Amino acid sequence: MFSSDHVGAVFFDVDGTLVPGTSSSVFLAGFLGHRDELAKAEDAYASGALDNRQVSELDATGWAGVPDNQVSGWLDGLPLVSGITETVAWCWQNRLVPVLATLAWSPVGSYLTDRFGFHAFSGPRLETTDGQFTGRVARHFDEYDKRDFALAQARELGLAPRSCGAIGDSRSDLPLFASVGLSVAFNASAGAREAATVTVDDNDLRGVLPVLSRLVTATR
């Protein structure tokens, strides 16, 4: 339905990419009382000692009893890289569909999509009952699901994977990096840098725009 209007898509990671130096889950865990424990678990995931399911289940227990309408207020204080608004606008203006491809909890993806105008978002989902989180995971979502979500989005947009780019920083981005035409390691780990087409280090997301312009010119 979008194929006549758009020439490509760009998949943006959240944690470590749009949220610099930490993750949205660790930030939210600061309100929930298990920040240090989760930070250690995320470090273990990054090193390969834990898988995504283990980290998600550990994190989810800290959400038990929290009202689901409380999260957006917390997220107003989420630390974000500069230039997201301008980068998303640039993508739309250049007929690249900006999408969040992330392992962040779905309230985070929903919040950022609404705030900045992304087309869609991915992510695991926390179980809720009667307007409160139960402390359980309703839907797990790992780095391979992230890749599959992005490729499904590309199909829905009528786009070949080679017409798509991905911007990320870590282990969770590697399957997606291997599946698209352009991958950008943004302020990234050594593993992500090695796997990416291009590396960009910048304190402003607009630093990726010269690289993303390749997706636009490649279709002309």
VOGU-3710 file (C-alpha; in Angstrom, 3 decimals, decimal comma):
1> mfssdhvgav> 0,000/0,000/0,000  2,986/2,296/0,531  5,140/1,028/-2,345  4,240/3,873/-4,709  4,940/6,541/-2,102  8,103/5,278/-0,394  11,463/4,097/-1,639  12,767/2,445/1,517  12,433/1,957/5,260  14,747/2,613/8,182
11> ffdvdgtlvp> 14,583/0,460/11,305  15,714/2,232/14,473  16,799/0,425/17,623  15,840/2,037/20,947  18,040/0,895/23,822  21,599/2,154/23,459  20,686/3,904/20,194  17,825/6,326/20,792  18,352/5,907/24,550  22,090/6,534/25,003
21> gtsssvflag> 24,230/4,876/27,625  21,464/2,803/29,222  18,202/1,056/28,313  14,597/2,059/28,698  14,076/-1,012/30,900  16,877/-0,023/33,290  15,517/3,539/33,369  12,026/2,274/34,248  13,451/-0,215/36,763  14,684/2,816/38,680
31> flghrdelak> 11,025/3,589/39,458  10,291/-0,073/40,201  13,142/-0,750/42,622  15,245/-3,306/40,720  17,521/-1,100/38,629  20,872/-2,571/39,731  19,719/-6,167/39,347  18,403/-5,528/35,842  21,525/-3,625/34,757  23,635/-6,655/35,705
41> aedayasgal> 21,276/-8,959/33,794  21,445/-6,764/30,691  25,236/-6,818/30,856  25,032/-10,622/31,010  22,782/-10,601/27,927  25,259/-8,386/26,056  28,059/-10,846/26,818  25,948/-13,871/25,856  25,676/-15,271/29,401  21,871/-14,789/29,516
51> dnrqvselda> 19,262/-14,905/26,782  16,512/-12,383/26,171  13,807/-14,558/27,733  15,699/-14,775/31,041  16,243/-11,028/31,220  12,613/-10,261/30,319  11,229/-12,596/32,960  13,506/-11,114/35,621  12,462/-7,586/34,671  8,748/-8,392/34,450
61> tgwagvpdnq> 8,531/-9,532/38,083  9,326/-5,986/39,186  6,249/-4,665/37,390  3,712/-6,623/39,457  0,916/-4,390/40,743  1,965/-1,269/38,829  -0,935/0,510/37,027  -0,420/0,381/33,260  -1,397/4,056/32,904  1,536/5,157/35,056
71> vsgwldglpl> 4,292/4,338/32,566  3,890/7,185/30,076  4,471/9,754/32,822  7,732/8,045/33,740  8,773/7,915/30,105  8,538/11,692/29,793  11,900/11,710/31,590  13,540/9,009/29,469  17,022/10,152/28,347  17,047/10,393/24,562
81> vsgitetvaw> 19,676/11,197/21,965  19,347/14,602/20,316  17,899/14,896/16,827  15,183/12,219/16,826  12,429/14,630/15,733  14,519/15,994/12,872  15,744/12,564/11,763  12,239/11,095/11,621  11,022/14,144/9,683  13,955/13,791/7,255
91> cwqnrlvpvl> 13,068/10,145/6,664  9,454/10,946/5,815  10,509/13,867/3,597  12,881/11,575/1,696  10,310/8,793/1,329  11,959/6,474/3,848  9,519/4,963/6,336  10,907/5,222/9,912  10,098/2,182/12,058  11,111/1,217/15,604
101> atlawspvgs> 12,641/-2,270/15,643  13,344/-2,837/19,305  13,363/-5,271/22,206  12,053/-2,530/24,525  8,735/-3,245/26,253  5,715/-2,334/24,133  4,724/0,695/26,287  8,104/2,210/25,367  7,664/1,575/21,645  4,122/2,918/21,761
111> yltdrfgfha> 5,224/6,056/23,610  8,095/6,822/21,223  5,970/6,100/18,152  3,301/8,540/19,300  5,808/11,185/20,386  8,033/11,208/17,301  5,886/9,890/14,457  7,381/6,493/13,697  5,297/4,258/11,440  5,212/1,212/13,733
121> fsgprlettd> 7,050/-0,483/16,579  7,968/-3,941/17,814  8,745/-5,372/21,226  7,824/-7,802/23,998  4,620/-7,292/25,944  3,964/-7,348/29,675  0,845/-9,136/30,893  -1,876/-6,932/32,375  -5,056/-7,699/34,295  -7,620/-5,095/35,370
131> gqftgrvarh> -5,336/-2,223/34,407  -2,300/-3,498/36,312  0,826/-5,385/35,307  0,909/-8,929/36,698  4,665/-9,465/36,801  4,576/-11,916/33,902  5,557/-11,671/30,232  2,618/-11,906/27,839  4,781/-12,093/24,705  8,493/-12,720/24,468
141> fdeydkrdfa> 10,436/-11,017/21,685  14,126/-11,602/20,898  16,683/-10,432/18,332  15,386/-12,892/15,710  11,807/-11,751/16,233  13,111/-8,210/15,770  14,595/-9,167/12,408  11,420/-10,982/11,379  9,273/-8,004/12,393  11,399/-5,684/10,257
151> laqarelgla> 11,272/-7,970/7,237  7,497/-8,301/7,631  7,195/-4,520/7,755  9,236/-4,286/4,564  6,908/-6,769/2,844  3,836/-4,826/3,963  5,395/-1,659/2,550  6,175/-3,395/-0,742  9,911/-3,018/-0,204  12,835/-5,371/-0,761
161> prscgaigds> 15,162/-5,800/2,248  17,993/-4,293/0,190  16,002/-1,026/0,107  15,962/-0,902/3,905  18,425/0,301/6,523  18,892/-0,518/10,191  20,443/1,641/12,909  21,554/-0,041/16,114  24,325/-0,548/18,603  24,525/-4,064/20,009
171> rsdlplfasv> 23,912/-7,804/19,998  20,169/-7,479/19,454  20,761/-5,760/16,101  23,023/-8,350/14,480  20,385/-10,573/12,807  18,684/-7,481/11,369  21,997/-5,984/10,233  22,606/-9,168/8,214  19,198/-8,933/6,522  19,006/-5,376/5,149
181> glsvafnasa> 20,865/-3,429/2,493  22,402/-0,845/4,809  23,329/-1,240/8,470  24,623/1,564/10,669  26,422/0,910/13,953  25,594/4,026/15,976  27,748/4,595/19,080  27,991/0,839/19,012  29,638/-2,182/20,574  32,590/-3,847/18,877
191> gareaatvtv> 30,401/-6,673/17,604  27,881/-4,323/16,037  30,652/-2,248/14,429  32,139/-5,356/12,883  28,784/-6,471/11,474  27,610/-3,100/10,148  28,029/-1,527/6,732  28,976/1,806/8,297  29,886/3,101/11,769  28,752/6,510/13,046
201> ddndlrgvlp> 29,727/7,997/16,400  27,766/11,126/17,259  25,801/12,650/20,134  23,072/13,630/17,643  21,029/11,131/15,626  21,259/13,422/12,609  24,793/12,117/12,213  23,312/9,119/10,365  21,559/11,196/7,702  24,454/11,321/5,200
211> vlsrlvtatr> 24,569/7,530/5,365  20,803/7,103/5,024  20,879/9,302/1,934  22,441/6,288/0,186  19,079/4,530/0,402  17,459/7,458/-1,362  20,014/7,856/-4,137  20,207/4,091/-4,740  16,610/4,080/-5,960  16,978/6,936/-8,410
//
